[in-house]
Amino acid sequence: MFDWENLRCFFAVAQAGSLSAAARVLKVDHATVSRRLGALEAELQVRLVDRLPRSCQLTVLGQRIYIIAKEMDAAAFAVERVARAEQAPMVGKVTLSVPPVLANNFFAKQLPAFRRLHPDIQLSLASQAQSVSLNRREADIAVRLFRPTEPGNVVRKLGSMPFALYASRNYPYLDEPANWEFIGFDAQFADMPNQKWLLAAIGKRKIVCEVSDITTQHVAVRTGIGVANLPTFIGDSDPELQRLPFDGEAFFRDIWLVVHVDLRHAPLLRAVIEFVAEVVEGEFGAGDLTPRAPDGQS
């Protein structure tokens, strides 16, 4: 029987496309990945990977083995999820993946309240704009500003986060909309709904600066440099800012909670889910309270 750890290294190489990229994923050095990949090929007496100067390419047999390894990887995570779901004690660590705008400006402020309710649960708040895989246990629960579609998850709409235009109370053109200049997202976020809405709203007016996240936009607008499109829970609570009139279509982002179907009834995760739902719905209004999976089954 071959070493399963060697197969895990092969799987990482197949997914990452190179030895160095796989090493970063596995948090080991390049030599370890190379050694284990070579050991697996020696154990099976076949060549699975063609090592190119800057990448690795699977052989025909390697592609077949990769498909089987992928199923084994999914099964291993399924074993872990099922075991975790049966852990009754309310003691342990739960990782909650949250968009940066909510992590920095909302959820971080809720940590003391959660700690008082559940002193034996360590809540790990991961500020992440990108999607994470709950199938692979990259997080236990996620809050997202779009409806997640990864198979095997149960999603729940918690509410909607409205946005509005804001400027510093010292902004010299508060009453001159034609002269407003705007703070936008940089080019890597050109496809974000926020940026698309802003570009439509400003028309031929100027973007005076670009930044990569809403929290930085909030800091920038306070300087008086221009107008920003901020969540109202941030803008309305800042006495240095003034909400500006806008006659067009309002902009908002829906807030979704997602958990893997295998874990939705785990007591440890239920405690976090219920707390997240309560604080988000309390701030942003109740959404659709019916849990459902992407296939329509809750």
C-alpha positions in Angstrom: 0.0 0.0 0.0 1.3 3.4 -0.9 1.7 6.3 1.5 -1.5 8.4 1.6 0.5 11.5 2.5 2.4 11.1 -0.8 -1.0 11.0 -2.6 -2.0 14.2 -0.9 1.1 15.9 -2.2 0.3 14.6 -5.7 -3.2 16.0 -5.4 -1.9 19.4 -4.3 0.5 19.5 -7.3 -2.3 18.5 -9.7 -4.5 21.3 -8.4 -1.8 24.0 -8.0 0.0 23.3 -11.3 3.6 23.4 -9.9 5.7 22.1 -7.1 6.3 25.5 -5.6 2.6 26.4 -5.6 1.7 23.1 -4.0 4.3 23.6 -1.4 2.7 26.9 -0.4 -0.7 25.3 -0.2 0.6 22.5 2.0 2.9 24.8 4.0 6.0 22.7 3.4 9.1 23.3 1.4 9.5 22.6 -2.3 11.9 19.7 -1.7 9.4 17.9 0.4 6.7 18.0 -2.3 9.2 16.9 -4.9 10.4 14.0 -2.7 6.9 12.8 -1.9 5.8 13.0 -5.5 8.8 11.0 -6.5 8.1 8.5 -3.8 4.5 8.0 -4.9 5.6 7.4 -8.5 8.1 4.9 -7.2 5.6 3.1 -5.1 3.1 2.8 -7.9 5.9 2.3 -10.5 4.3 4.8 -12.9 5.0 8.4 -14.0 2.2 10.7 -12.9 3.6 14.1 -13.7 5.8 15.6 -16.3 8.0 18.2 -14.6 8.4 21.3 -16.8 10.7 24.3 -16.1 7.9 26.4 -14.5 5.0 24.0 -14.1 3.9 20.4 -13.8 1.7 18.6 -16.3 -0.2 15.4 -15.5 0.3 12.4 -17.7 -2.7 10.6 -19.1 -2.5 8.1 -16.1 -1.9 11.0 -13.8 -5.2 12.6 -14.9 -7.0 9.4 -14.1 -5.4 9.1 -10.7 -6.2 12.8 -10.0 -9.9 12.1 -10.5 -9.8 9.3 -7.9 -7.7 11.4 -5.5 -10.2 14.2 -5.8 -13.0 11.9 -4.7 -10.8 10.7 -1.8 -10.0 14.3 -0.7 -13.7 15.1 -0.7 -14.5 12.0 1.3 -11.8 12.8 3.9 -13.4 16.2 4.5 -16.8 14.6 4.7 -15.6 12.3 7.5 -14.3 15.3 9.4 -17.6 17.2 8.9 -19.7 14.3 10.1 -17.5 13.8 13.2 -17.7 17.5 14.0 -21.5 17.6 13.7 -21.7 15.0 16.5 -19.6 17.0 18.9 -22.1 18.0 21.6 -20.0 20.1 24.1 -20.2 23.8 23.5 -16.5 24.1 23.6 -14.2 24.6 20.7 -13.2 26.9 17.8 -15.5 28.1 15.0 -14.1 29.9 12.0 -16.5 32.6 10.5 -15.5 34.0 7.1 -16.8 37.5 6.6 -16.4 40.3 4.0 -13.9 42.9 5.2 -16.4 45.7 5.3 -18.5 43.8 7.8 -15.6 42.2 9.6 -13.9 45.5 10.3 -17.0 47.8 10.9 -19.6 45.4 12.3 -18.7 42.0 13.5 -15.5 43.0 15.4 -17.8 45.1 17.6 -20.0 42.1 18.3 -17.2 40.0 19.7 -17.6 41.0 23.4 -21.4 40.2 23.3 -20.6 36.8 21.8 -17.9 36.2 24.4 -20.4 36.9 27.2 -22.9 34.4 25.7 -20.5 31.6 24.8 -17.3 32.0 26.9 -16.0 28.5 25.8 -16.3 29.0 22.1 -13.4 30.6 20.4 -14.7 32.6 17.4 -12.1 33.0 14.7 -13.2 35.9 12.5 -11.6 35.6 9.0 -11.9 38.8 7.0 -12.1 37.6 3.4 -13.6 39.1 0.3 -13.1 36.0 -1.8 -15.2 32.9 -1.6 -14.0 30.0 0.6 -14.8 26.4 0.4 -16.9 25.0 3.2 -16.6 21.6 1.7 -12.9 21.7 2.3 -13.3 23.2 5.8 -11.6 26.5 4.8 -14.2 28.0 7.2 -17.1 26.6 9.2 -19.6 29.3 8.4 -19.5 32.2 5.9 -21.3 35.5 5.6 -21.3 36.8 2.0 -22.6 39.7 0.0 -23.8 37.4 -2.8 -25.7 34.2 -2.8 -23.2 31.3 -2.5 -23.6 28.5 -5.0 -21.1 25.8 -3.8 -22.9 22.4 -3.8 -23.8 20.9 -0.5 -24.3 24.2 1.3 -27.4 25.6 3.0 -27.9 29.4 2.5 -30.0 31.9 4.3 -30.7 35.5 3.5 -30.3 37.7 6.6 -31.1 41.1 5.2 -29.9 43.9 2.9 -27.1 46.5 3.4 -28.2 49.8 1.9 -25.7 52.3 0.6 -25.8 56.1 0.1 -23.5 58.9 -1.1 -21.5 60.7 1.6 -19.1 63.6 1.8 -17.3 65.4 4.6 -19.4 68.2 6.2 -16.4 70.4 5.2 -16.6 69.4 1.5 -16.7 72.7 -0.4 -19.2 71.4 -3.0 -21.8 69.9 -0.8 -24.6 71.9 -2.5 -23.1 71.7 -6.0 -23.7 68.2 -7.3 -22.3 69.1 -10.8 -18.9 69.7 -9.1 -18.8 66.5 -7.0 -15.7 64.4 -7.5 -15.8 60.8 -6.4 -13.8 58.1 -4.6 -14.0 54.8 -6.4 -12.5 51.3 -6.4 -9.3 50.6 -8.3 -9.2 48.6 -11.6 -9.0 45.2 -10.1 -12.6 45.7 -8.7 -14.1 47.1 -11.9 -16.7 44.3 -12.0 -17.9 44.8 -8.4 -21.6 45.8 -8.2 -20.6 48.8 -6.0 -18.3 50.2 -8.7 -20.7 49.6 -11.6 -23.4 51.5 -9.7 -21.1 54.3 -8.9 -19.9 54.7 -12.5 -23.5 54.9 -13.6 -24.4 57.4 -10.9 -21.5 59.8 -11.5 -22.0 60.1 -15.3 -19.4 62.4 -16.7 -18.1 63.6 -13.4 -14.6 62.8 -12.2 -13.2 60.0 -10.0 -10.6 61.9 -7.9 -9.0 58.8 -6.4 -9.3 55.0 -6.3 -8.8 52.6 -3.3 -9.3 48.9 -2.8 -11.9 48.6 0.0 -14.8 50.4 1.6 -13.0 50.9 4.9 -10.3 52.9 3.2 -13.0 54.8 1.2 -14.5 55.8 4.5 -11.2 57.2 5.7 -10.6 59.0 2.4 -14.0 60.7 2.4 -13.5 62.1 5.8 -10.5 64.1 4.5 -12.9 66.1 2.2 -11.3 64.8 -1.0 -14.5 63.8 -2.6 -17.8 61.8 -2.4 -18.0 58.1 -1.5 -20.7 55.4 -1.8 -20.8 53.9 1.7 -23.0 51.5 3.6 -25.5 53.6 5.5 -24.6 51.9 8.8 -21.1 53.4 8.4 -21.9 56.8 6.9 -24.9 57.6 9.1 -23.0 56.9 12.3 -20.1 59.2 11.4 -20.8 62.8 12.6 -18.2 64.1 10.3 -20.1 62.9 7.2 -23.2 64.2 5.5 -25.5 62.0 3.4 -26.0 63.5 0.0 -29.3 63.6 -2.0 -29.6 61.1 -4.9 -32.6 60.7 -7.2 -31.6 57.6 -8.9 -32.1 53.9 -8.1 -30.9 53.0 -4.6 -28.0 50.6 -4.2 -27.8 47.8 -1.6 -26.1 44.4 -1.1 -27.9 41.4 0.2 -26.3 39.6 3.1 -26.2 35.8 3.1 -25.2 33.2 5.6 -23.9 29.8 4.5 -23.0 26.6 6.2 -22.4 23.1 5.0 -25.4 20.9 5.1 -23.5 18.3 7.2 -22.8 20.8 9.9 -26.0 23.0 10.1 -27.3 21.1 13.1 -24.0 20.8 15.0 -24.6 22.5 18.4 -21.3 24.4 18.3 -22.0 25.9 14.9 -25.7 26.5 15.7 -24.7 28.8 18.6 -22.6 30.9 16.1 -25.3 30.8 13.4 -28.0 32.0 15.8 -25.8 34.8 17.1 -24.8 35.9 13.6 -28.4 35.8 12.4 -29.6 37.8 15.4 -27.1 40.6 15.2 -27.3 41.0 11.4 -31.0 40.9 11.2 -31.1 43.4 14.1 -29.0 45.9 12.1 -30.0 45.2 8.5 -33.5 43.9 8.8 -34.8 40.3 8.6 -34.5 38.6 5.3 -35.8 35.3 4.1 -35.6 33.1 7.2 -36.0 29.8 5.4 -32.8 27.9 5.2 -32.3 26.3 1.7 -29.7 24.5 -0.3 -28.8 25.5 -3.9 -31.0 22.6 -5.1 -34.0 24.1 -3.3 -34.0 21.6 -0.5 -33.4 22.9 3.0 
